């Protein structure tokens, strides 16, 4: 993938020259410390990677482990943290409470990653799924396909998919933007932030290469998921996502939708159905029992819990890759 450009802009370069000689560290806080507040885990992890070992910088998230990021409600202490932060990193449309707190408390001290990461629309209306022709989706070799540029221009598919971090290239773009913001706030440590973001991008390049190689040749490309959280991953690596429910995790599947998915799984001889780690496997297991199909787990990595298949983003993504290789029967 092409890494985001991490070059410092002209204005930022000027700021570096003006401030580098008179400061000994993080310049934002009155106490010489810099506070970064993030909306949920993928933003926290990217910020931590960008900050690295820079002294005097704290990174915290508003979403505690085990809490549904979408339904987060902020305590007064958390609203105060947003108010006091030197930088708030959030994803507009993902967490309504965070959007509101940023608008009220930190409109000029925030980074909305959706302003730098291109979000895709998602098909959150299942009425037409039964009309899709899937003959071209299974039993072919993905190698050599160009999976980038799936922006669906000109199509009205519904709401935007917030799960951009499941695409390593988009996630790297968010990391680059975080580095630029921190470099502008704390120019003394700008080179460290930019170098850390570059290292993060290189790690994501390696992950992307592992996914491309691991999913290059699979017997099946239809992936049936509990809900449609994996659109970016599917588009990037030549898979076709079919969600039992749409992009909204709390949505319930109607009996008609369950019957439709069951017929599709049987017709395509889909070898696996993916339960989402954070939602439980009830819907997937119902269809799995009905069709005799194995149920595997995919993690959208909105947060980490004791049940997560790893201790950080990269470990969980690699666990997702292994599940996909098994479920899609990849060689």
C-alpha positions, 0 to 999 in steps of 0.5 A, a space after each residue: 500500500 502507499 503510505 500517507 505522506 508524513 511531511 511537515 507542512 509549510 506552516 508547521 515547519 515555520 512553527 517548528 523554527 519559531 518555537 524549537 529554541 525556547 521550549 524544553 518539552 510538551 508546550 501545550 499544558 500549563 504544567 509542561 505536560 500534554 494530555 491526549 484524549 481519544 474516543 475508543 481503542 483504535 484511536 487510543 492505540 494509534 495515538 500511543 504508537 505515535 506518542 511512543 516514548 515522548 516524555 510528558 504526554 499522556 494518552 487515555 480513552 473515554 471507552 473502557 474495556 468491555 464497553 460498547 463504543 457506539 453506546 458510550 455515555 460520558 461521566 462528568 469526569 470524562 466530560 472534564 477530561 475532554 474540556 482539559 485535553 490538549 488534543 481530543 481524537 474522535 471519529 464523528 458519527 461513531 459516538 454521539 456522546 463524544 461528538 457532543 462533548 467535543 463540540 461543546 468543550 473542545 471544538 478547536 482542540 480536536 481531530 476528527 479522523 473522518 476528515 482525513 480518512 475516506 469512509 465508505 457507505 455501507 449497504 444497511 438495507 437488506 431488502 435486495 440481498 436476495 437478488 444478488 448474483 453470487 456466481 462470480 463470488 466463489 471458487 476463484 483465485 483473488 491473486 492479481 485483483 485490484 481491491 482498492 478504490 472501492 468507493 461506490 461513487 454514485 450509489 446510495 447504500 446508506 450510512 457510512 461505515 466507521 470501522 476504517 481501522 480494519 483497512 491498514 491503509 486507512 488506519 495509517 492515514 489516521 496515524 499520520 494525521 495524529 502525528 501532524 496534530 501533535 507536531 503542531 501542538 508540541 513542535 519540540 518533539 515533532 520529529 519523534 511523532 512523525 518518525 513514530 507514525 512512519 514506523 506505525 505505517 510500516 508495521 501496517 504495510 507488513 500486516 497488509 502484505 500478510 493479509 494479501 498473501 494469506 487471502 490471495 487464493 481461497 476457495 470461497 470469497 463470500 463471508 457471512 458475518 453477524 453484522 456488517 462491520 468488516 466491509 473495509 477488510 472485505 473490499 481490500 482483500 477481495 471478499 464479499 461480505 454478507 451481514 445477517 444484520 446491517 452496520 448497526 450492531 444492536 439491529 435485530 434480524 427478522 425471521 425473513 432475513 434469517 431465512 434468507 441468509 440460511 438459504 444463501 449459506 446453503 446455496 453457496 455451500 459457505 464453509 463458515 459463518 463469523 460471529 462477532 466477538 463483541 456481540 456473542 454468537 447467537 445469530 451465527 450459531 442459529 444459522 450454523 445449526 440449521 445449515 451444519 456450518 461451522 461458526 468462527 469468530 471475527 473481531 472488529 477491534 472496537 475495544 479489547 477485553 479479556 476475551 480478545 484474541 490478543 493484547 493489541 490491534 496487530 495480534 487481534 488482526 492476525 487472529 482475524 486473518 487465521 480465522 478467515 483463512 480457515 473459514 474461506 478455505 485459503 491455500 
